[in-house]
Amino acid sequence: MTGKTVRIGLLGAGFVVEFNLQVLKDVSGNEAALVYSRSEASAQKFSWRWEPVRL
């Protein structure tokens, strides 16, 4: 799969997603294409920590 970007969708903006993004940021060729959160406040906080989300 050389040269291709894997687009990842994440559900939630809490601890588990944070943990997974910490791991994925060290792996080349992926991009968090979508992150969903039920709470707008959590989504805002998450986006401030992970912008840009391209990993």
MIKOL-930966 format. One line per field, with one value per residue: residue in three letters; x, y, z of N, C-alpha, C, O, CB in turn; residue number from 1. Coordinates in nm, 2 decimals. Atoms other than C-alpha are relative to their C-alpha. Glycine has a CB too. Example, Ala and Ser with C-alpha at 12.3 -4.5 7.8 and 13.67 -1.06 7.14 Angstrom:
rest = ALA	SER
nu = 0.09	-0.09
nv = -0.12	-0.11
nw = 0.00	0.00
cau = 1.23	1.37
cav = -0.45	-0.11
caw = 0.78	0.71
cu = 0.09	-0.08
cv = 0.12	0.11
cw = 0.00	0.08
ou = 0.19	-0.03
ov = 0.12	0.22
ow = 0.07	0.09
cbu = -0.10	0.04
cbv = 0.00	0.05
cbw = 0.12	-0.14
nr = 1	2
//
This chain:
rest = MET	THR	GLY	LYS	THR	VAL	ARG	ILE	GLY	LEU	LEU	GLY	ALA	GLY	PHE	VAL	VAL	GLU	PHE	ASN	LEU	GLN	VAL	LEU	LYS	ASP	VAL	SER	GLY	ASN	GLU	ALA	ALA	LEU	VAL	TYR	SER	ARG	SER	GLU	ALA	SER	ALA	GLN	LYS	PHE	SER	TRP	ARG	TRP	GLU	PRO	VAL	ARG	LEU
nu = 0.08	-0.09	0.04	0.14	0.04	0.12	0.08	0.06	0.11	0.00	0.12	-0.03	-0.11	-0.05	-0.12	-0.04	-0.04	-0.13	-0.11	-0.02	-0.07	-0.14	-0.06	0.00	-0.08	-0.14	0.01	0.02	0.10	0.14	0.07	0.12	0.08	0.12	0.01	0.13	0.03	0.13	0.00	-0.07	-0.11	-0.11	-0.05	-0.09	-0.12	-0.07	-0.05	-0.11	-0.12	-0.05	0.00	0.08	0.02	-0.08	-0.10
nv = -0.12	-0.11	-0.12	-0.03	-0.05	0.06	-0.10	0.07	-0.07	0.03	-0.03	-0.04	-0.09	0.02	0.07	0.10	-0.06	-0.06	0.11	0.05	-0.10	-0.01	0.11	-0.02	-0.11	0.05	0.09	-0.09	0.04	0.00	-0.13	0.00	-0.07	-0.04	0.03	-0.03	-0.01	-0.04	-0.13	-0.10	-0.04	0.11	0.00	-0.12	0.02	0.10	-0.06	-0.09	0.08	0.09	-0.07	0.08	0.14	0.09	0.06
nw = 0.00	0.00	0.07	-0.02	-0.13	-0.07	-0.07	-0.12	-0.07	-0.15	-0.07	-0.13	-0.01	-0.14	-0.03	0.09	0.13	-0.02	0.00	0.14	0.08	-0.05	0.06	0.15	0.05	0.03	0.11	0.12	0.10	-0.05	-0.03	-0.07	0.09	-0.07	-0.14	-0.05	-0.15	-0.03	-0.07	0.07	-0.08	0.01	0.14	0.01	-0.08	0.08	0.12	-0.04	-0.03	0.11	0.13	0.10	-0.04	0.08	-0.08
cau = 0.00	0.29	0.21	-0.16	-0.32	-0.56	-0.84	-0.97	-1.30	-1.31	-1.61	-1.58	-1.34	-1.23	-0.95	-0.96	-0.95	-0.67	-0.47	-0.53	-0.42	-0.11	-0.02	-0.12	0.08	0.40	0.27	0.30	0.03	-0.29	-0.53	-0.80	-1.07	-1.36	-1.40	-1.75	-1.85	-2.19	-2.09	-1.99	-1.77	-1.57	-1.54	-1.40	-1.15	-1.05	-1.00	-0.78	-0.55	-0.53	-0.55	-0.45	-0.57	-0.36	-0.13
cav = 0.00	0.23	0.59	0.57	0.76	0.57	0.79	0.71	0.81	0.83	0.82	1.02	1.28	1.13	0.92	0.63	0.84	1.05	0.73	0.60	0.93	0.94	0.60	0.69	1.01	0.80	0.59	0.76	0.75	0.80	1.09	1.14	1.23	1.26	1.29	1.28	1.39	1.42	1.73	2.05	2.15	1.82	1.85	2.21	2.11	1.81	2.02	2.27	1.99	1.80	2.07	1.99	1.63	1.50	1.25
caw = 0.00	-0.06	-0.16	-0.06	0.23	0.46	0.57	0.92	1.08	1.46	1.68	2.00	2.12	2.45	2.60	2.36	2.04	2.19	2.26	1.91	1.75	1.97	1.82	1.46	1.45	1.43	1.14	0.80	0.53	0.74	0.79	1.04	0.79	1.03	1.40	1.56	1.91	2.06	2.25	2.06	2.35	2.34	1.96	1.99	2.26	2.05	1.74	1.92	2.03	1.70	1.43	1.17	1.21	0.92	1.08
cu = 0.09	-0.05	-0.15	-0.02	-0.13	-0.07	-0.08	-0.11	0.00	-0.13	0.03	0.12	0.07	0.13	0.04	0.04	0.13	0.11	0.03	0.07	0.14	0.08	0.01	0.09	0.14	-0.01	-0.03	-0.11	-0.14	-0.04	-0.13	-0.10	-0.13	0.01	-0.14	0.00	-0.14	-0.01	0.09	0.12	0.12	0.06	0.09	0.13	0.09	0.07	0.12	0.13	0.06	-0.01	0.14	0.00	0.08	0.12	0.12
cv = 0.13	0.12	0.03	0.05	-0.08	0.10	-0.07	0.09	-0.05	0.04	0.04	0.10	-0.01	-0.08	-0.10	0.05	0.08	-0.10	-0.05	0.11	0.02	-0.11	0.03	0.11	-0.04	-0.10	0.09	-0.06	-0.02	0.14	-0.02	0.08	0.06	-0.04	0.04	0.00	0.04	0.14	0.10	0.05	-0.09	0.01	0.12	-0.02	-0.10	0.06	0.09	-0.08	-0.07	0.07	0.03	-0.15	-0.09	-0.06	-0.05
cw = 0.00	-0.08	0.02	0.14	0.04	0.07	0.11	0.06	0.14	0.06	0.15	0.00	0.14	0.00	-0.11	-0.14	0.02	0.00	-0.14	-0.09	0.04	-0.07	-0.15	-0.05	-0.04	-0.11	-0.12	-0.09	0.05	0.02	0.07	-0.08	0.07	0.15	0.05	0.15	0.02	0.06	-0.09	0.07	-0.01	-0.14	-0.02	0.07	-0.08	-0.12	0.03	0.03	-0.12	-0.13	-0.05	0.04	-0.09	0.07	-0.09
ou = 0.05	-0.11	-0.19	0.04	-0.22	-0.02	-0.15	-0.09	0.01	-0.18	0.09	0.19	0.12	0.21	0.16	0.14	0.22	0.22	0.14	0.16	0.23	0.20	0.12	0.13	0.21	0.10	-0.13	-0.14	-0.22	0.04	-0.21	-0.09	-0.19	0.05	-0.18	0.05	-0.19	-0.11	0.20	0.23	0.23	0.18	0.20	0.24	0.21	0.19	0.21	0.23	0.18	0.00	0.21	0.09	0.09	0.20	0.21
ov = 0.23	0.10	0.14	0.01	-0.09	0.16	-0.17	0.21	-0.17	0.15	-0.05	0.11	0.09	-0.08	-0.10	0.01	0.07	-0.08	-0.06	0.07	0.05	-0.09	0.01	0.11	0.02	-0.15	0.16	-0.18	-0.09	0.23	-0.10	0.21	0.15	-0.15	0.16	-0.08	0.13	0.21	0.07	0.07	-0.05	-0.01	0.11	0.01	-0.08	0.04	0.11	-0.03	-0.09	0.00	0.09	-0.19	-0.21	0.02	-0.11
ow = 0.06	-0.19	-0.03	0.24	-0.03	0.16	0.09	0.07	0.17	0.03	0.22	-0.10	0.20	-0.09	-0.15	-0.19	-0.07	-0.06	-0.17	-0.16	-0.04	-0.11	-0.21	-0.17	-0.11	-0.15	-0.12	-0.08	-0.01	0.05	0.03	-0.07	0.02	0.18	0.02	0.22	-0.06	0.05	-0.12	0.02	-0.02	-0.15	-0.08	0.02	-0.08	-0.15	-0.05	0.00	-0.13	-0.24	0.03	0.10	-0.06	0.13	-0.04
cbu = -0.09	0.13	0.03	-0.08	-0.03	0.05	-0.10	0.11	-0.14	0.12	-0.10	0.03	-0.04	-0.10	0.00	-0.12	-0.11	0.00	-0.05	-0.13	-0.07	0.01	-0.07	-0.14	0.00	0.05	-0.12	0.13	0.04	-0.01	-0.02	0.01	-0.04	-0.13	0.11	-0.10	0.10	-0.07	0.06	-0.09	-0.04	-0.06	-0.11	-0.07	-0.03	-0.09	-0.11	-0.04	-0.03	-0.09	-0.09	0.06	-0.14	0.05	-0.05
cbv = 0.00	-0.05	-0.02	-0.13	0.15	-0.12	0.07	-0.02	-0.03	0.07	-0.12	-0.11	0.15	-0.08	-0.06	-0.10	0.10	0.08	-0.11	-0.04	0.14	-0.02	-0.13	0.02	0.11	-0.07	-0.10	0.01	-0.13	-0.09	0.07	0.05	-0.08	-0.07	0.07	-0.10	0.10	-0.10	-0.01	0.11	0.02	-0.14	0.01	0.12	-0.06	-0.12	0.07	0.08	-0.11	-0.12	0.13	0.02	-0.03	0.08	-0.12
cbw = 0.12	-0.07	-0.14	-0.03	-0.01	0.09	-0.10	0.11	-0.07	0.06	0.00	0.09	-0.02	0.08	0.13	-0.02	-0.04	0.14	0.09	-0.06	0.01	0.15	0.03	-0.04	0.10	0.12	0.02	-0.08	-0.05	0.12	-0.14	0.15	-0.12	-0.06	0.09	-0.06	0.06	0.10	0.14	-0.04	0.15	0.02	-0.10	0.06	0.14	-0.04	-0.08	0.13	0.11	0.00	0.01	-0.14	0.00	-0.13	0.08
nr = 1	2	3	4	5	6	7	8	9	10	11	12	13	14	15	16	17	18	19	20	21	22	23	24	25	26	27	28	29	30	31	32	33	34	35	36	37	38	39	40	41	42	43	44	45	46	47	48	49	50	51	52	53	54	55
//
